Amino acid sequence: MDPRDTRSSYVPLPTTADEAAAAASAAASAASSRRRLNVLVGATSSLLLLLSLLGAALYMSPHNGADHEPTILKSNEQAQPSKLKPAVSRGPSDGVSEKVSAVRGPAGSFPWSNSMLQWQRTGFHFQPEKNWMNDPNGPVYYKGWYHLFYQYNPDAAVWGNITWGHAVSHDMVHWYHLPLAMVPDQWYDINGVWTGSATIGPDGQVYMLYTGSTNASVQVQNLAIPSDLSDPLLLHWTKYEGNPVLTPPSNLLPKDFRDPTTAWFDNSDSTWRIAIGSKDDSHAGIALVYKTKDFISYEQIPGLLHKVAKTGMWECVDFYAVSASLSSANQAIDTTVLATMSNSQDDVRHVLKASMDDDRNDYYAVGRYDAINNKWKPDNAQIDVGIGLRYDWGIFYASKTFFDPVKQRRILWGWIGETDSEKADIRKGWASLMSLPRTVLFDVKTKSNLLQWPVEEVEQLRLNSTTYNNLTIDTASYFRLSASRAAQLDIVAEFEIKNTTLEKAVEADEEYSCTTGGGAAGSGLFGPFGFLVLADKSLSEQTAVYFYISRNSNGSLKTHFCHDETRSSKATDIVKKVVGNVVPVLSGETLTMRILVDHSIVESFAQGGRTCITSRVYPTKAIDDAAGVYLFNNATAGPITAKSITIWEMGSSNNRSYNGNDGQP
């Protein structure tokens, strides 16, 4: 297949509502057949789950579905984020976070055409060939292959019957889909093979710890190892006969004990340590630590690694070291090899991250780890876990990192869910995808945050490019940029505002935020300005990615980086918001952003990845050849200069299925 082919691959879609219903019924029938093969307790649990889903309440809320004016230039027009509630709930009753962002508009579902739905499938992001996916699990590099496991429903495009999907790649861009790695077939995971992590021991053994939901819906931790360590594809897994290896402590609820981390090694007592997330009876998020020598027998270490009040259940906890030294800032730390660092080492920091069940966002903080006392402390308590920094200010959840020994880097994966209706997902036959894999580094300049950036391998998909230098755009203006195939793009831009322009600001604008600032249609002295992607010629559909500079009362400037999704689609049954946050900009720095557009996903990175935003968008008009990209400026203080803009059209990864020949794809 021609790598220049930017058409996404997809399964055939039903052409009528009856056929869509038939497809959903067939998926349910397949799931039922699979469950009948399980033990009786598994069938009983599935029946209880089905009954709970049938009894779930349906919610609807008012929504202003009126068309927006086809312009970004009206300063008196305020963006109207959609306020739609889930149409059905999946997950919480089983003891995990909400897995449905399905919504209903005031008049029911939007009349999606097949071409609209087919267009939504991505060209270079990882997603299964069909059906539902969520959390990344156990990413690991083994014998020449990057492995990605993930939560997967093999029977339908909705959450349920969670197994482990599996794919491998040599470059984290081009993937081979492999057979299922693990299925819910034992009493300790019959209600779901949930999230887990991989650790490779010094002897080469791969330990996969994962959460299982038992026949009584209790969350326990289980161990699996490869059936054949000589197999680089790790096709077959053996569950430990003595599972579960960990059960919930008596002071925790049985559904609040999940998602073990990759283990780190502690030289002080030659043990491996793992963290597991939970919450206490005061609704504080907590992380517990256990130690083990063999991954079978565990001892809970007294106290808590960390606790933050009123943050709720911590899912998918991650804990890893980063280099804080200027001399090794670009090199990641493998904590499975390197002994745990002490507080006295200023060139090392530890990152604690948790996925918040309460708001379904991934928060992190940078701090120091005291292994002797089993305590982690943030460098800045004002931006502690759950109340400060996020990996991503859009839709990004249940993330997982791993250490890449080939290029000595830490790689981050995140689950990118849907914000359309469940009915549309069932009709198109799939739901959710992965973020692009991102490198993670400590920002040695700000010393307060991480830097995330798409792995360099993504750049091999770049095709034709167009470059603009010193392009000045006047206030209240927009300019169409050259991109013949605007559904798959990589845009890198650098902006500059003259000091004489900045000096015009005399009044403070410190109350500004992305979510309340009026979106791309608003206007201020220094913003918004940036790009409109996936925009049709009339600009009736557009997704805006932009900067806005505000001035604080003390005279200092603050830069905001935002996505405005409110005009991304004419459809009324999707979630559309304005999202983003402040991005640190140091003295002497210009403003930089990178935007990767891949059909229904837009990932953006400001100032080298200090602030990141991911949006899911579902245009009805700005698709195929009708999609374009524009530069715009709504700042009233004067023109904005783009020192440089380069737009690459992107090829597709053309992921393929495993063919079974000689144990190799």
N, C-alpha and C positions, 0 to 999 in steps of 0.2 A: 504494500500500500504506500502511496506517495506520501512522504512525511510533510509535504507542503499542503496536503489536503486538510483543510481546517474544519471540515464537516465533522460533527460529533457522531458517535455511533449510538444506536438506540435499538430497543426491541420494538416490533410492530405494535401499534396502538389499536385498541378497539375503536370502531368508527361510530358507534351509537351508544346511547345510555344503557340500553339493554345488554350490549356486548360488554360494556364496562362492568355492569353488575354481574354478568356471567363470569368475567375474569376474576372478580373479587371472590365469587362463590367457589370457583375452581381452586383459588389459592387457599381458601378456608378448608376445602375438601382435602387438599394435599396435606395441610397442616394436621387435619384430623387423622389421616392415614398414618402420618409419621408418629403421632402421639399414641396410636393404638399399639405401636411396636414397643412402647416403653412399658415399664412395670406399672402395676395398678395404681400405685401412689402417684405416679406421674400423670396418669389419665384423670385421676380425681382432682389433682391440683390444676390441671388444664381446664376442667369443667368449672371449678370454682372461679378461675380467672375469667372464663367466658361469661359466667353469670355476673361477675362484678362489673365487667365492661358493659353488658347489656343494661345494667342498672345505673350506669353513670349518668349524671345529669347533663343535659345539653344546655349550653349557654349561648345567648345572643346579646349583643349590645348595640346601641345606636351607632351609626357610622355615616359620616358625611361622604357620600360617594360621588359628589359633583365633580365634573371635570375641572382641572386646574387651567388657568390661563396659559396659553402656549408661549410663555416667555419666562425668563429668569430675572427680568429687569425691573419689576414693580416693587419698589421699596416698601409700599404700604401693604403688601400681601404677605400674610403670615403662613408659614408652613403648617400643615395640619397632620401630625402623625396619626396613623390609624390606631383605634382603641378597640380592637376586636379580641374577644375571648375565645379560648379553646372550645371547639365543638364537642369534643369527647376527651376523656382523660385516659392515658395509658402510662403505667409505671408506678405512680405513688402508692397505689393500693398493694403493689407487690414489693415495695420497699426500695424503690429507686426514684430518681428525679423524673419530672414530667417529660415524656418523650413525644408529646404532640404539640405542635404549634399551629395545628389546623385551625382555620377560622371560617366564619360565615359572614358574608355581606348581608345588607338589609333585604336583598331580594334573592338570596340563595347564591348558588355557585355562578361564577362567571362562565360564559359560553366559550370555553377554550376550544380552539381548533386543533387538529392533529399536528399541523405544522408549528403552531406555537409551542405545544408541549414537547415535540421532538427537538425543537431548537434549544430547549433548556438544558439538555444533556451536555456536559462539559467536554472539552477537547483534550485538556492536558492536566486536569486534576484527577486524583485517584478516586474511583468509585466502582463498586461491584457491577457485574454485567446486568443485574436486575435486583429488585427487592430492596428491603430496608437494611440500612447500616447505621451504627452509631460509634461508640468510643473506639479509638485506637488502642490496641492491646499488645503488650510484649514486643515492641519493636526491637530488633536486634540485628547485628551483622554477624553472619556465620558462614565460614568457608566460601567466601566470594560472593555471597548474596545478602542483600538487605531484605529482611523479612518484616512484613507488616501483617499482624493479626488484627482482627476487628470484630466488634459485636455485629451479629448478622442474623436476619430472619430469612432462612432459605425458602420460605413458603409464601411470603406476601410482602407488600410495600408498606407495612405498618409494623410497629414494635411488637415483639412477642416471639416465643419459641427461640430464645437467644442462644445461638451457637457461636463458634469462632470461625469466621472467614479467614482466608489466608492468601497472601500474594507475595511474590518475590521480584526483585529487580536488581540489576547491576548498577543502576545510577539513580534510583528513587524517582525516575521520570517515566521510563518504559517498564510496564509491569506485566507479569504473567499471573493469571488467576489460577490458584491451586485448589484441590479438593478441600472440603471442610477439615479443619484441624481438630476440633473437639465439639462434641454434641452433648446435650443434656440427657444422659442415659444412666445416671447413678442416683441413689437416694439423696446424696449430698449436693447434687447440682441439677436435679430433675426439673426444677423451676427456672433454670437459667445458668448457663456458663458465662458468668459475668466478668467484669474487668480484672485484668491481672498484668503482671510485669515479668520480664525475663532477667535472669542473672546468669552470667557465665563464670564458673569457678576456675581457679588456676589450673585444674586438671582438664579443662575443656568441657566439663559437664554443663549442660544447660538446664537450669531450674526454672520452671514456669509456675509461679504462684498465682492463683486466681480465686476470686470469690465465687462460691456456688450458693444458689438459693435452694434450700433443702425441701423435702416433701412437706415440711411444716412451715416453709417460708422463713426459715432462720438463715441468716447470712453467716457462712463459715468460709475459712480459707483452706484451699486445697493445693496439692502439689501434682504436677505432671512433668515428665521428662521425655525426651525423644526416644522412640523405640529403637532407632538406629542412628548413633552419633556419626557414622560414616556418611550418612545421607546429607548432602549439603542443602537439600530442599526441606529437610525436616518434615516430611510428609505425614509421618505417623507418630502419635503420642500415646504414652502409657500413663494412666492415672495411678497414683500411689495407692496400694491396696489398703493402707491404713488411714486414708482420708476420712474426715477432715483433719488437718494438722493444727488448726486453730479454731476455737469457738469463741463466741462473744463473752467478755467478762460479765460477771453477774450484775455489775452496776450499769450496764448499757442495755438498751433495748435490742431485741434480737434482729431487728431490721435496720440497725444503725451501726454496722461493722463491716466495712467493705473497702475493696480496691487497694491491695498491698502494693508497696513501691518496689522498684528494683532495690536489691540489697547493697549495702555498702560495708566494707570491711574495717574492723577496728583492731589495730595491732595490740592494744592494751590487754585484751583478754583473748585475742585470736578468734573472735566471733563475727558472724555476719549479723547485720541489723536491718530491720525493715520497719517502715512506718505504715500505719493504717488510720484512716480517717473515721471520725464519729462526731457525736455531739453529747453534751451532758444534760442533766435535767433542768438546767437554767437556760438552755438553748444557746450555749456557747459552743463554737466549733473547736474541736480538739484533734490532736494527732498523738497516737500512742506509738511506742517503740517496743519491738521485741528483738531478742537476740537468739541466735542458733549457731550450732557448729555444723549441722548436717542437713538443714532445711526440712527436718522431720520433727525434731523436738525443739520447743520454743519456751523461752522464759520472758515474761513481761518485765521490762525495766521500770522500776518505781518512778512515779511522777509522770508528767506529760512533756512531750517535746515542745509543745506550744499550745496556747489556748487564747482565743479572742472572743470576748463577750458578744452575745446577740448576733452572731454570724451564722448560726444554725449548722446543719449537717455539712461536714467536709467530705466531699467525694473526690476520688481520683487524686489523692495527695501525691505530690512529687517533691523530692528533696535531693539536691545535688550541689556540688561545689563549682565555683567559677573562679578564674584567675582575675585578681585585682591589680596585677603588676603590669606596668607599662611595657616591660620587656617581653611579657608572654601573654598579652591581652588577647591575642588571636588564637590562643591554644586552649582547648577545653581540658578539663580534669576528669580522669577516669577514677571514680571513687571505689571501684571494685578492685583496683590495683594499688592505688595510693592510699596510705593510711589516713585516717580521719585527722583533719587539721585542728590545731589548738587555737585558742583566742589570740595568742601572741603573734600569730602570723598575719601581718597586715596585707600580704599579697594574696590572700584567699578570702572569699566570702562564700556563704552558703545561701542558696535560694530555697525558700519554702513556698510551695504553691498549693492551692486547693481550689477545687471546683465547688462553687456554692450552690447547694440544693435550693436555697431560698430564692435566688434570682437567676440561676443558671448562667453565671459568668465565671471566668477563671481569673483569680486574683493571685498575685505573688508579692513577696517582699524579699529584700536583700538583707542579710544579717550575719551573725556569727554563731557558731555552733560549739557548745561546750559538751564534749562527749562524756567526760567524767561525770558530770552532773545531769546528763541527758536533757540539756536545755538548749534551745535556740532562741536568740533575741534579735529583733529587727534593729537595723541601724537607726531607723527613724520610726518611733512608735505611732506617729501621726499617719503613716502610710503602711500600717500593719496589714497582715493577710486578711482579706475580706473587706477592708475599709479604705484601701488605697489604690495601688497600681493594678492594672489588669494587663494580661498578655495582649488582649485585643478588645477594642471598644465597640465591636459589632457583634455578630453571631459567631461564637467560637467557644467550645466547651469540651470538658472531659479530656484535656490534652495530656500528652505523655512525651517525655524526652528519653533519649538514649545516647550513649557515647559511641561515636563512629571511630573505630581504631584505625581505619584506613587514612583518613585525613585529619585525625586528632581534633574532632569537633563534636559539639553537642547539637543534636537535631531534635526539633520540636514538631510534633504532629498534633492537630486539633480536629475535633469533629465539627463539621459545618452542617447544621440541620436545615430543614426547610422552613419557610415562612409562608407557604401557600396552604391550600386546603388539603386535607387527607383524601378527599374525593379525587382531586386532581392527581395526587401521588399514585393512588390505586390505578387510575386510568393510564397514566404514563408508565407504570410498572416499576418505579424505583423511587427511593427517597434517601436523601442525604449524601454527603461526600466528605472527603478529607481536604483539609487545607493543603496548600503547597508545603512541603517540608521546609522548615526554617532553621538556620543556624542561630544559636543563642550565645551571646557574649555579654560580659559585664561592661558597662559603659565607663571606661576609665576617665572620661572627661567630666561627666556630671557626677560620677561616683554615687549615683542614687538609683539607677535603673538598668534594665537590660537592653540590649540591641538585638532585634530579630531581623533576619534577612532571608529571602528565598535561597535555597542551596544553589550554588553556581551551576550545577548541572542543568537547571531549568533554561539557562541561556542557550543551550544547544538547539532549542526549538525556535530561536529567533530566525526570521526569514527576511523579507524585504524591510528596509528601514527608510524613514524620512527624518531629516534633522533640520531644525530651525534654530538660528542663532540671533540673539539680541532682538527678539520680537516684542515690540511694545504694543500694548492694547490699552485703549483709552477707557475712561470710566463709562459705565453703563453700556458696555460693548461685548460682543462675542464674535468669534472667528472660527470658521470651520477648518479643521486640519486634515491633512491627506492621510487616508487609511481606507483602502478599497475593501478590506474585510475586517470590519471593526468589532466583530464578535470575539476575536482572540487577539489581544494586544498586550504588549509590554511597553509602558510609557515611563520614561525617566526625564525629570524636569528640574530646572534650577531657576528660582525667581530672585529678583532683587528690587527693593524699594529704596529710592534715593533718600538720603538723610534729610534733604530739604523738604521732602514730602512728609516724612515722619514727624518733623518739627511742627507741622501744622496742627497737630493734636494738642489741645489745651484742656479739654475736659476728660475726666476719667470715664472709662467704659468697663469697669471691673466686674460688673454684674453679668457680662456676656458669657454664654455657654453655648455649645453646639446644639444642645437639645431645646433651648429656649430662645435662641437668637434669630429665629425667623427663617432658617434654612438658607438655601442658595438665592432665594428671591429677595431676602432682606438686603439691607445696605448699611454700611458704616464708613467711617473715614478710611479704614484700611482693610476692607473686605466686605463680603467674601470674594475671593478670586481663585481660579484654578481651572478644572476641567469638567466638561459634561461628557460622560461616556454613555454608550448605548442610547444615543439620542436620535430621534427622527428629525426630518428637515424642519418641521414646524415647531420643534422643541416641546411638543405636547407630552412626549415621554423623554425622560432624561434622568440619569443618575449623576449627581454632582459630587465631586471630590475637591475639597478646597481648603484654603487657609483663611483665617480671620485674625487680625492683630488688634488687641485691645490694650488700653493704657490703664494701669492701676493708679490709685490715688496718690501713690508716692512718685509717680512719673515713669515708673518702669513699664516696659512693654511685655505683653503676654501673648503668645501665639497659640491659636487653636487649630486643630486639624479635624475635619469633619466629613461625613458622608450625609447627603440628603437623598433619602429614598422615596420621599413623599410623591414625587412625580415620575417614579421609575416605571409605572405601569398604569394603564387605564382600568385594570381589573380591581374589583372591590373586595375580593375574598382572599386578600393577602395582607400581611403586616408590613406597613411602611412607616419608617421613623426617620428622625434626624439623630445621628449618633456621632460620637467622637469625644475628644478630650484635649487638654493642653499638651503641647509638645515642647520640651526644653530646647531653646535656641540660645547658644552661647555667643558672647561678644565676638564680632567679626565673621560669624557664620552667615552664609546666604540660606535661603529657604529651599529645601529639596524635598521632592516626593517621587515615589515610584508606584505605579498603578498596574496591576495585572488583571486584565479583563478576560474572562473565559465563560462566555454565554451567560448563565444565570448566577455567576459569582464574580464579585469584584473585591480584590484584596489590595490594600494600599499601605504604604510604609513612608512615614515622614522622618526627616532628619536621620537617615541611615537606619531607621527601624526603632527609634525611641518610642514612637507611638504608632500603633497598627490598628487598622479597621478592616473588617470583613462584612460585606453585605450580600444577601441573596436578593436578586431582582428578577422580575418576570414580565418583561415587556410584551405588549400585544402588537405593537406597530414597529418598534425599533429593533427588528430582527432581520437576519439575513442581509441582503444588500441595502435595506433601509436604515441600518444602524450606522451612526456616524460618531465622530468625536470632535468636541469644540473646546477652544480656550475662551474663558470669560472673565470679566472684571466688573464687579458691582461696587468697588470701593469708590467713595465720593471724593477722596482727597486728591486724586489724580491718576495718571496712568501707571500701569504695572509693567515691568520689563521681565520677560522670560529670557534669561541669559542663554539658556539652551533647552531645547526639547528634542528628544529622540523617540520616535514611535516605531516599534518593530511589530510587524504582523507575526503571529505565532503559529507554528505548526501544531499538529496533534501528536499525542504520545502513542496512539494506536495500540492500546493494551490488548493482550491476547490471552486465550485460554491455554492452560496446561494440556499438552498432547499425550503425555504418558510414555514417550519414547525414551527408553534407556534411563529412566529416572531423571531426565533433564527436560526443561521446556524446549 
